[in-house]
Amino acid sequence: MLAQEDYLADRALSTAVYLASVLGQPLLLEGEAGVGKTEVARALAGATGARLIRLQCHEGIDLHQALYDWDYQRQLLAIRAAEGGLAPGGGLYSREFLIPRPLLEALEHEGPVVLLIDEVDRADDEFEAFLLEFLSDFQVTIPELGTVTASGRPLVVLTSNRTRELHDALKRRCLYHWIDYPSVEREAEIVRARLPEAPEAIALRVCAAVGRLRAEELYKLPGVGETIAWARALLALGDDDLTQTLGVALKVKEDIERVQERRVLEGV
């Protein structure tokens, strides 16, 4: 099913995704940036016909950004209307003024849902503790409205680039899988799946070049997305000069200079 969405998963990842679906447990995917963790959730939603709801975590994220917020502008207008004798029917803290954020959307959505909690390692400990409670019960309490329980249990995929270690309590709640960079041959298959118009020679050459780059000590190693973009760039140019298009794969000036000085791509 994932392959039909052009996501080529190995047997171990396919098994982890299957178990998460069957057992109803969240799936925690860790790995370097760019190995395709987020794409697992996208492909899973596409393969099952589920709605993909994404919560992008970041430093300082709070419950109002993840769960719900109130439409303060409309509440202010309602107050002004009330002063003129037009009071809001349900009060200022009714569903009329509630803005659902991704977690609440996932709870209330009618039908299958894949909830992607992306880069959870970027959130702080307090938010991680809230997620643990959320994933345990799949319900939340809104003080002004009461408790909201999931109409159907969403399939949850959490991703982490491992910029910090997640707490054991959250890990125990989840199934776990580490996604590594693919082999050159596997990555060439991915390029062919995403770019069927790409000649075999370009797919293999780009993947071999990316393999060499990942063997270097660089600030930012290229991910699978950069590999596909590099092959697409060579197709667009009608040229196979890797050194002139190095900026498609590498995004740090010092990395490009290092690769050029050491002639890393020579002979590829």
N, C-alpha and C positions, 0 to 999 in steps of 0.2 A: 504493500500500500504506500509506503514511504517512497519507494522507487518510482511509483506512478506520479509522484509530485517532484520528481527529479532530485530526491534526496537519497543518496546511496549509503545506507547504513550497513555496518557489519553485523554479524549475528549477535554479538554481545549487546550492542546498542538496541537492536531490534527486540531482543529478549527483554531488556530493561523497560522499553516503551510498552511492550505487550503486558508485562506484569503490572506496571503502573495502571494500565487501563483495566485489567481484570480485577486487581486487588483494591483499586480505588485509593491507592497511596500516591502522595506527591512524588515526583521524580526530580532529584537534584542532579544536575549536570555540571561538572566542573571541567576546566581545561583552559589552555591558553586562549587569549583573545583571537578570534578569527577562525576557530576550528569548526564552527557550525552549530554551536549550542542553541542559539536563538532560532535557527532554521529548523531544528527538530520540531519545535512547537508549531511553527508555521506549516510545515509539511504534515504534521499530525492533524492539525485542524482541517487542512485541505483534504486529506485522505478520508477523514471521517465525516466531513460535512458539518463540523462544529464551528461555532463562532469563536474566533480568536480574540481574547481580551488581554491586553498587555499592560502591566504595571512596570514602568521603568524606574528602578531604584536609583537614588543618588544621595550624596552626602546631605544630611539635614532633612530628608523626607519625613513627613509627619502624617498623622492619621487623616487630616483634612485633605491631603493630596492623594492618599491611597484609598480612603473609604468613602467619605462623603463630606460635603460642605453645604453651607447655606448661601442662597442668592441674596446677598446683603443689599444689592442695588434695588431688587424688586421688593424686598422687605421695607426698604426706606420709602419707596413709592407707595407701598400699602399703608404705611404709617401716615403719610401725607394725605392719602385718600381717606383714611379713617378720621383724620381731623376735619375732613369735609363731610363726614357722616357716612362714608362708604367703607365699612370695616370688612376685612377679608373673612370669608366664610369659615375657614378652618383655623384661623389664627395665624400668627406670624411664623410659627414653627410647625407647619403642616407639610404634607407631601408636595403641595403646590410650590413651595420655596426650596425644596431639597434638591441638591445637585449630586447625583450619584457619581462616585469615582470608580476606578476599575474593580476593586474588591467587592463593592456593593453591587455593581453591574453583574459580576460573575454570579453572585448569590441569587439575584432576582431574575436572571435571564431564563426565559422559558425555552427549553431545548438544550442540546448538547453544547458544552462550553470547554474550550481549552484555555486555562488561565496561565499566562506566562508572567512570572515574577522575575524580571530580568536584572542581572547583576546585583543580586541580593547582598553580595559582599560589600557593596558601596554604602549600604544603609548602616545605621548605628545599632548598638546593642539593644536599646529600648525598642526600636522598631522591629528588630529580629524577635524579641520576646513577644510582641504583639502578634507577629506572624505565626509563632508557635501556637498561640491560643486560637487564632483564626483557623489554622489548618487542623486543629484538634476537633473543633466543634462545627466548623462551617456555619457559624452564626455570629451575629454581632448585635449589640444593643445600642440603639439610638435613644438617649435619655428622653427626648421629647416625643418619641413615637413608639418606643418599645423594641422588642426583639425581632430581628429579621433572620429567618432560617433559610438555607439554600433550598430552592424548589427541586433541584437535582444536583447531585454532587459533581462539581466541575473536576475535570482532569487537570491537575496542576503540574506545571513544569517550572522549576526554579533553576536559574543559571548563576554561576559564579566564576569569575576569573581568578579567584583565590588571591586577591590582594590582601585579604586577611582571613584568618581561620574562622569558620562559622562555629557556633556553639554546638556541643554534642547533642543537646536536647533537640535542636532543630534537625540535625542529621539523622537522629534515631527515628524521627517522624517520617523520613523519606526513604525511598529507594535511591541508590547512589550509582552513578556511572561517570567514569573519567573518559573524556574524549580527547584523543591525542591527534597530532598532525597525521594525515594519511600518508601512506607510502607513495612513491612517485607513480607507480602503476595505478594505484587506487585514485590518486588525484587526477591522473589523466582520464580515467573513466568519468570522474565528476565533471571535468571540463567538457568532455564529449557529450555528456547528458545535458549540460546547460548551454553548450554551443555546438549543436550538431553540425553546423556549417564549417566548423574549424577543421582544417586538414590534420590528419594524424600527426604529421611531422611537427606542426606548431604546438599541438597539445603536449606531446612528449618533451619537446625542447623547453617550453615554458615551465613544465613541472620539474624537469631536471634542474633548471636554473633556480627555481624556488627552493628545491632541496638543498642546493649548495648554499643559498642565502641563509637558510635555517641552521646550517651547520656553523655559521659564523657567530661571534659574540656581538650582536647588534642590540641597539636600544629597543627596536620594535621589529619583531619578526613578521614577515608577511603571512597573512592568513589565507584560507581557501578563497575568500572573496577577492583578494588581490591577485591570486593566480588566475581566476576567471577574467578579471578586468584586464590583466596583462595580455592574455590570449586575445581578448576582444580588441585591445588597442593595436596589436600587431595585424589583426585582420583589417581593421579600419585604415591603417596606414599602407597596407599591402607591402609591408617590409618586415624583415625578421631580425632587425638590429636590436638586440636586447639592451645594450648599453645606453642607447639614445632614449629608451622608454623606461629606464630604471625607476623613474619617479612614480610610475604606476604601482610598483610593488613596494617601494620603500618610501616612508614619509618623514624621515629624519635626515637632515643635511649631513650630519656626521656619519650616518650609516652609508649614505650614497658615496661619500668621499672614501670611506674605508674600503668599500667593495671595489671602487675604481682603482685605488692605490694598490690593493692586493691582487687585482686582476682575477677576482673570484670567478667571473663568468667566462674566462678565457677557455676556449675549446668546447663550450657548450653548444 
